[in-house]
Amino acid sequence: MSNLRISELDFDQIKTNLKTFLNAQSQFTDYDFEGSSLSVLLDVLAYNTHYNAYLSNMLMNEMFLDSAVKRSSAVSIAKHLGYTPRSIRGAKADLSIIVTNPTGLPSVLTLDKFTSFTSTVGGTSYTFLTTTAHTATRSGSNYTFSGVKVTEGTLTSFIHVVTNTTPDAKYEIPTANIDTTTLQVIVQTSATDTSTLTYNLATDISSLTSSSRVFYLEQTPMGNYQIYFGDDIISKALSVGNIITLQYLAVSGATVNVSGSIAQSFAAAGTIGGSSDISITVNSNSTGGADEETITSIKFNAPKFNAAKNRLITTDDYESYIKAQVTEAESVIVWGGETNDPPFYGKVLISLKPFSGYAISSTLKENLRDVILANKAVISVTPEFVDPIFLYLNVVVSVNFNPNLTTYTSEQIKTLVTNGITTFMNSTVTQFNKSFYSSQLTRYLMNLDSSILSITTELNLQRRFTPVINDTNFYTDSNKIKFFNKLHPGEIRSTRFFISLNGAQTSVYIKDKADDNPPNFEGTGTLQLLNALTEAIVNPNIGSVSYLTGDVSIDGITPTGFNVGQTEIQLTASLQEVAYNITAERNQIILLDDSSLFTLANREAGVTVTATAVIE
């Protein structure tokens, strides 16, 4: 018995151990375990042992947040940490609405709460609703509603009747795709007494009293949300016969997000004030829609949320709390102002990367600062928002492949590698605190197909800025353009823009010239302005560049316009090979340059791939 082996989990090894045990018994001497019915019984024993071992292993895994593989287990464990997983979120848009000739031409026209609008996204029509009422005064026969926020979703309601007044009574919301930020809980006194009270979501129990009208929200392991109420000690309890009305939006999530570069249109689903003469301007497309929180996100955020104890002290506290509250943010980074360059004492600096576009709106910043963070942050520490710094990576790849080892053509290899670059960047790099390593990209691309023999990569880095037209723009000192990497002398170039030269509109671009000959790779250079058609130097010195630090200063340019399709200046620089590993710090984010080739504007393609067949 002292030699029993019980640590194996594999089916065949378990069966072998059982045979070894029986062979050691005198009753089974010279017994043929393979050719007898006992072999089948051993199979059953081994299967039962293997089955129980697997169940025990899975059970233990699901008991701990780190090892849980089922979302329902993570939800259940997170509940003990006081964390409620984020629900699906409806996309939001900002509209300006002009209503003409409503009935009676009142002095003030009201745009009611839950007024319906429609928009088509990806061939599917979606409903958007106002979540607050708006008013507008008459101007002639027009009424203008500015800054109208609409949320995608369908208005839904459900009713529960109270029969149990203890906190054990849970009231489930039967809709799986509820946006919990839109949930309103209204309690009617009874079927005969129609007076109502509104209950709010409890977010901080330290401020609650026995009369606080709040409800608590949690998610069940099955995925639905449920609410419950207090016990007249910590918040107010309900009474038997109360009627609970749950009103909320059922939404579609991330599928309704629309890029800012795409024109989106909205139409009123009905009349407003009796008028069908309605003009709608889209100030910002529908964004911020998000699917329900994933198990990976729950496992990451729940412990940090619990560690913060509903207070914002450390940078991790800020990051986990903002991620839980702001669905518009794809990535969040926070750092103390005292570590900033230059330092900002008494401030915590926050940068958010939105899912769509390049910076969150000023409205969201104000709401985040004044409402979401206001009662959580340490007194005397002021949140300040810093927009992300985007470093656009321009990639030129040359591929050698053996056509005898693949069915792909040269063009198909190019497409395969081009798509691979995009996939690698999106999955590996494009968030805060994510660095780029050229060797990882090369290894990833080499594994795309066995026919690929070699890959050479050239990297360029690009910064973008939008100057004020017909005004002199300076990019110096704290406003200088930083690449944060070592640049190759003589290989900085910009897209073209127009200036007024001798009374004529002239297309020009920026180029650098090294101050040393031969170029000093750790030295400096001078920026020149060149005529885009003749290559003549229009201005021999409009700024300077440090090739060692990647800092570019422009002393002054006065653009008068851009080529069609251009709204900004793209400044591209070749990197020195020693800078091919790009480290993103703080609010820097590395994005793949998505530019298409535009010769007229001197704009390069963001990704260039060539594939050459090589027969060994």
Phi, psi and omega in degrees: 000333182290345181259014179296136177254119185233008186268347183287146177242345182285141184302309184296322181291323176299316180296319178299319178296320177296318178297316180300320179295315182290324179298331181281353180269136182296335181292340184243028178297134180061023180278138179269100183285337182277327186257019183236170178293339180296334177298322178294320179294324177294324175300317180296316179296317180295319179296316180297318179295315180297318180298313180293323178295319179295315180297319179296319179296314179295321180298316179294321178301316185286349180278348184235141186296319183298321186260357181298137178246349178257134181299324181298325178291316179298320179298316182295318180291320180299329179299325179289341178268003180078019184250129176254116181303143181294137177279176170298148182237142178277141178292147182239144177230160179243124185236153165244130189234130176245121178252128183247135175054055173290166182300124175082354182043062181293161179291329177228131179249138181253130171264106190293155172298141181069025170294138191260139174227161179232151175210143180260124180233121179061032179084359180245136179274131180238150178263134176240141183234145170286141180256355173221160177276151179229152176234153178216141178270157184284138171228098189070242176249012183251150175228122185250122175254114182256148176062041179277117179270128178237145182240135179291137176155170178247127181293125184228148177218155180212147186239136172236146174252131185282125174238345180231125187263005180270162177296349177292340181285116181249139182242108187279143174265114191283355183268125184287327186258042177283137169269105188292343177289344180260002184291127173240133181245116182242127183249119176266141187301312179193179179293334181261337179252108188270008177293143186231156174226144178263132178253140182254158179290131178282127179241342181211105186287346182294338182260005184273149174237180181294342182254006181291125181270088181226162172233162181245143185240137175211161179254139178277159176301337179282350175109343178277159177262155176217155180240159172210171188236181185279189184234021183068010171245301170254094181079162189283137176271158175273171179243152178301132180099345174301147179246119182262123175252122177257119181238131186197174176255132170266121193239173184253353174079216190291343183295344184260002176290137182233128180299147179293344180275357180253137178284122178245140181238152179232152175224145177290136181283346179203196179278158173237118183062026181086000182254139174255002178272086189234125177250131184237127174249132181269110178283322175210137182295168179290118179219174177087357175293141182213147174282169183299155184298135182280165179297325179297317180293320179298316181294331179279316189275326187300312179296323180291321177297318180293321180295328181287338181054039178063025176229153182251103182243303183264170178296326177297323177301312180299313185297313182294322181290317180294319178300323180287333187260332188246102181283343179290344185267120175281326181213146183227138174225138182225138175213156181286140182298335181290341179263000181283161176237105000283160183290147174235095184287143180080014180230150168245128186262133186232133176229135182234137174258117180283162176294325181235135181086193188238351179207145178286157184288157177296328178296316179293321178300315181296317180294321180294318182286313191270339184244303188289317184264344192303316186265006182251330187284160177292139178299139180082356174258118186258124176289136176226134186264136178237126180292148178297151172259117183262125174253115184268123182266120177260125189241128174241117186238133174247127185243130169253130181222155179265111184294343180281350182253009183207159174265356181286144171276174179300318180294323180291325175297318178300314180296318180300314182289319179300313178295325179295321178298315180298314180298316180299314182295315183294325185270343189242328196241320200282052172215172177298149177061027177243120182260161180251130177237120186298327180295325178293320178296315180299315180297319179297315181291324179298330182275000181291327180204141184292345181279347182287120184268318182205157179221129171245142187231135172242132184246133172239150178242143186229138169243148182236141176212151184245099180285159176281124182293141178062027177221151179279122184251131180246136176233078183226169177052236183289347182258007182292160184270118185252131174262344176061019181211163179285129184255151180276127181299141175078010184231034171259131180210151181244164168290163185278150173212168184258144170229164176269117182232114181056039176081002181241148176283119186237132178278128183224168173210164183260137176218155179255156174225125182297142180283340181249153177225112002292162185299140175266114185291350175243016182261211185234168177216168180246136177273135179238152176253121185245147173291125185291337183266320185256349184065010177288147180282119179275320177216119186284349183207100176245007180164190184217165178219140171257114182290336181286314184265340183080020179272129180241125178246131177244119187286338178164123173227146181235082179291144176248356179168176180231165170292158180303132180092354178250136176230004185209170174256127176257120181253112185251138180225139174283141180270145168293149184300330179291348181256015183290344170263114189253118180263125178263126181243148177049243187267021177272138178227132178266122177242151174286130178296117183263015184293146171258157182296128179219090188300320183301326181263004183061034181263129181273158173289140182293326178230125178236123181233131172240141181235126182240128178282129180231119180262120182275000000 
